[in-house]
Amino acid sequence: MNSADKFLHELEDSPVVMRLREIRDVISTNKKYLEAYQRFLEFQRLVIGNSEENGGSIQTSDRILWQERLDLLQSDPLIQEYLDLIACLNVLIQNVSSTITKMMDFEL
């Protein structure tokens, strides 16, 4: 097993990824969560569509409504934990990517 395979295996078995999977399974089987998420996605599509009509900028009123809907989703502790874990995982991936890029630059 090479270094990349070992890293991916360890990442898949990490507590963060394992907890993300657990929460995802709960969310994906819970009608309340699925409906709330679908409503949020529909609204987000509307906001993006409106922004494209306005030259790519999101109107302040849409931004406020979007944040209110996101806050509503995040008021659920399980959703908040899920989003926090995703943010944590994204930071880890960005750090690994940055490290690999620096290593490649150094070798050149």
Backbone hydrogen bonds in HBPLUS format (Angstrom, degrees):
<---DONOR---> <-ACCEPTOR-->    atom                        ^
c    i                          cat <-CA-CA->   ^        H-A-AA   ^      H-
h    n   atom  resd res      DA  || num        DHA   H-A  angle D-A-AA Bond
n    s   type  num  typ     dist DA aas  dist angle  dist       angle   num
A0006-LYS N   A0002-ASN O   2.93 MM   4  6.18 159.5  1.97 154.7 161.2     1
A0007-PHE N   A0003-SER O   2.89 MM   4  6.08 160.0  1.93 148.4 153.9     2
A0008-LEU N   A0004-ALA O   2.95 MM   4  6.19 167.6  1.96 153.6 156.4     3
A0009-HIS N   A0005-ASP O   2.91 MM   4  6.07 157.6  1.97 148.1 154.5     4
A0010-GLU N   A0006-LYS O   2.92 MM   4  6.14 162.2  1.95 151.9 156.5     5
A0011-LEU N   A0007-PHE O   2.82 MM   4  6.04 153.4  1.89 151.2 159.5     6
A0012-GLU N   A0008-LEU O   2.91 MM   4  6.09 160.3  1.95 148.0 152.9     7
A0013-ASP N   A0009-HIS O   3.11 MM   4  6.33 140.9  2.27 140.6 150.7     8
A0014-SER N   A0011-LEU O   3.11 MM   3  5.02 161.7  2.15 103.2 108.4     9
A0018-MET N   A0014-SER O   2.96 MM   4  6.15 164.9  1.98 159.1 164.1    10
A0019-ARG N   A0015-PRO O   2.93 MM   4  5.97 158.0  1.98 143.2 148.9    11
A0020-LEU N   A0016-VAL O   2.92 MM   4  6.15 156.2  1.98 147.7 155.0    12
A0021-ARG N   A0017-VAL O   3.01 MM   4  6.23 156.5  2.06 147.3 152.8    13
A0022-GLU N   A0018-MET O   3.06 MM   4  6.38 156.0  2.12 144.5 150.9    14
A0023-ILE N   A0019-ARG O   2.93 MM   4  6.20 168.3  1.95 159.1 160.7    15
A0024-ARG N   A0020-LEU O   2.84 MM   4  5.97 162.9  1.87 150.5 156.2    16
A0025-ASP N   A0021-ARG O   2.95 MM   4  6.14 154.0  2.01 148.0 154.2    17
A0026-VAL N   A0022-GLU O   3.13 MM   4  6.47 152.8  2.20 145.3 152.4    18
A0027-ILE N   A0023-ILE O   2.84 MM   4  6.11 169.1  1.85 161.9 164.4    19
A0028-SER N   A0024-ARG O   2.81 MM   4  5.89 162.4  1.84 149.6 154.9    20
A0029-THR N   A0026-VAL O   3.28 MM   3  5.44 145.6  2.40 100.0 109.6    21
A0030-ASN N   A0027-ILE O   3.23 MM   3  5.24 165.2  2.25 106.2 110.6    22
A0034-LEU N   A0030-ASN O   3.00 MM   4  6.26 168.8  2.01 159.9 163.5    23
A0035-GLU N   A0031-LYS O   2.90 MM   4  6.01 166.5  1.92 153.9 157.1    24
A0036-ALA N   A0032-LYS O   3.10 MM   4  6.21 162.9  2.13 145.2 150.3    25
A0037-TYR N   A0033-TYR O   2.90 MM   4  6.04 159.1  1.94 152.0 157.9    26
A0038-GLN N   A0034-LEU O   2.89 MM   4  6.06 158.3  1.94 147.8 154.1    27
A0039-ARG N   A0035-GLU O   2.95 MM   4  6.17 160.8  1.99 150.8 155.5    28
A0040-PHE N   A0036-ALA O   3.05 MM   4  6.25 152.9  2.12 141.4 149.0    29
A0041-LEU N   A0037-TYR O   2.88 MM   4  6.18 160.4  1.92 152.9 158.0    30
A0042-GLU N   A0038-GLN O   2.89 MM   4  6.12 159.8  1.93 151.9 157.4    31
A0043-PHE N   A0039-ARG O   3.03 MM   4  6.21 160.1  2.07 145.9 151.1    32
A0044-GLN N   A0040-PHE O   2.85 MM   4  6.07 156.4  1.91 149.2 156.7    33
A0045-ARG N   A0041-LEU O   2.89 MM   4  6.14 155.8  1.95 150.0 155.6    34
A0046-LEU N   A0042-GLU O   3.08 MM   4  6.34 153.2  2.15 143.4 150.6    35
A0047-VAL N   A0043-PHE O   2.90 MM   4  6.24 158.5  1.95 153.6 159.1    36
A0048-ILE N   A0044-GLN O   2.92 MM   4  6.16 161.7  1.95 151.3 156.2    37
A0049-GLY N   A0045-ARG O   2.83 MM   4  6.02 157.4  1.88 147.0 153.9    38
A0050-ASN N   A0046-LEU O   2.86 MM   4  6.11 158.9  1.90 150.8 156.4    39
A0051-SER N   A0047-VAL O   2.90 MM   4  6.14 150.6  1.98 145.1 153.6    40
A0052-GLU N   A0048-ILE O   2.97 MM   4  6.24 150.5  2.06 148.6 155.9    41
A0053-GLU N   A0049-GLY O   3.16 MM   4  6.45 147.2  2.27 143.4 151.9    42
A0054-ASN N   A0050-ASN O   3.12 MM   4  6.37 127.4  2.41 135.6 149.5    43
A0054-ASN N   A0051-SER O   3.02 MM   3  4.91 132.9  2.25  92.0 105.6    44
A0056-GLY N   A0051-SER O   2.59 MM   5  4.73 143.3  1.71 149.3 146.1    45
A0063-ARG N   A0059-GLN O   2.88 MM   4  6.17 158.6  1.93 156.1 163.1    46
A0064-ILE N   A0060-THR O   2.93 MM   4  6.16 155.5  1.99 150.7 156.5    47
A0065-LEU N   A0061-SER O   3.03 MM   4  6.26 165.6  2.05 147.1 151.0    48
A0066-TRP N   A0062-ASP O   2.79 MM   4  5.93 157.9  1.84 150.1 156.9    49
A0067-GLN N   A0063-ARG O   2.96 MM   4  6.14 160.0  2.00 144.7 149.8    50
A0068-GLU N   A0064-ILE O   2.92 MM   4  6.19 154.3  1.99 148.9 156.4    51
A0069-ARG N   A0065-LEU O   2.98 MM   4  6.23 156.6  2.04 148.7 154.3    52
A0070-LEU N   A0066-TRP O   2.91 MM   4  6.16 153.7  1.98 148.9 156.9    53
A0071-ASP N   A0067-GLN O   2.78 MM   4  5.96 159.8  1.82 149.5 155.3    54
A0072-LEU N   A0068-GLU O   2.97 MM   4  6.18 148.2  2.07 140.3 148.8    55
A0073-LEU N   A0069-ARG O   3.10 MM   4  6.40 156.7  2.15 144.1 149.3    56
A0074-GLN N   A0070-LEU O   2.86 MM   4  6.13 162.3  1.90 153.3 158.7    57
A0075-SER N   A0071-ASP O   2.92 MM   4  6.05 116.8  2.33 138.1 153.0    58
A0075-SER N   A0072-LEU O   3.27 MM   3  5.19 147.5  2.38  95.0 104.5    59
A0076-ASP N   A0073-LEU O   3.25 MM   3  6.06 167.8  2.27 118.6 122.2    60
A0080-GLN N   A0076-ASP O   2.93 MM   4  6.18 164.2  1.96 160.6 165.8    61
A0081-GLU N   A0077-PRO O   2.88 MM   4  6.04 158.4  1.93 145.5 151.2    62
A0082-TYR N   A0078-LEU O   2.97 MM   4  6.18 158.9  2.01 145.7 151.7    63
A0083-LEU N   A0079-ILE O   2.89 MM   4  6.18 164.3  1.91 156.2 159.4    64
A0084-ASP N   A0080-GLN O   2.87 MM   4  6.06 156.6  1.93 149.5 156.5    65
A0085-LEU N   A0081-GLU O   2.88 MM   4  6.08 158.2  1.93 151.6 157.3    66
A0086-ILE N   A0082-TYR O   2.96 MM   4  6.23 153.5  2.03 147.6 155.2    67
A0087-ALA N   A0083-LEU O   2.98 MM   4  6.20 157.6  2.03 145.5 151.4    68
A0088-CYS N   A0084-ASP O   2.92 MM   4  6.19 156.1  1.98 147.1 153.9    69
A0089-LEU N   A0085-LEU O   2.89 MM   4  6.11 160.5  1.93 149.0 154.0    70
A0090-ASN N   A0086-ILE O   2.85 MM   4  6.08 154.4  1.92 149.3 156.7    71
A0091-VAL N   A0087-ALA O   3.02 MM   4  6.28 155.9  2.08 149.3 154.8    72
A0092-LEU N   A0088-CYS O   3.07 MM   4  6.36 161.6  2.10 148.9 153.9    73
A0093-ILE N   A0089-LEU O   2.94 MM   4  6.19 162.7  1.97 151.9 156.2    74
A0094-GLN N   A0090-ASN O   2.89 MM   4  6.09 158.4  1.94 148.8 154.9    75
A0095-ASN N   A0091-VAL O   2.88 MM   4  6.11 157.2  1.94 151.8 158.1    76
A0096-VAL N   A0092-LEU O   2.93 MM   4  6.19 159.4  1.97 152.2 157.8    77
A0097-SER N   A0093-ILE O   2.88 MM   4  6.02 162.4  1.91 148.6 153.9    78
A0098-SER N   A0094-GLN O   2.86 MM   4  6.03 158.6  1.91 146.7 152.7    79
A0099-THR N   A0095-ASN O   2.91 MM   4  6.08 157.4  1.96 146.2 152.4    80
A0100-ILE N   A0096-VAL O   2.93 MM   4  6.16 161.2  1.97 153.0 157.6    81
A0101-THR N   A0097-SER O   2.96 MM   4  6.17 160.2  2.00 149.0 154.6    82
A0102-LYS N   A0098-SER O   2.94 MM   4  6.17 161.3  1.97 149.7 154.7    83
A0103-MET N   A0099-THR O   2.92 MM   4  6.13 155.8  1.98 147.7 154.6    84
A0104-MET N   A0100-ILE O   2.90 MM   4  6.14 155.7  1.96 149.4 155.9    85
A0105-ASP N   A0101-THR O   2.89 MM   4  6.13 159.4  1.93 150.9 156.7    86
A0106-PHE N   A0102-LYS O   2.87 MM   4  6.02 152.6  1.95 145.5 153.2    87
A0107-GLU N   A0103-MET O   3.02 MM   4  6.23 149.1  2.12 143.6 151.1    88
A0108-LEU N   A0104-MET O   3.17 MM   4  6.41 136.2  2.37 141.3 152.2    89
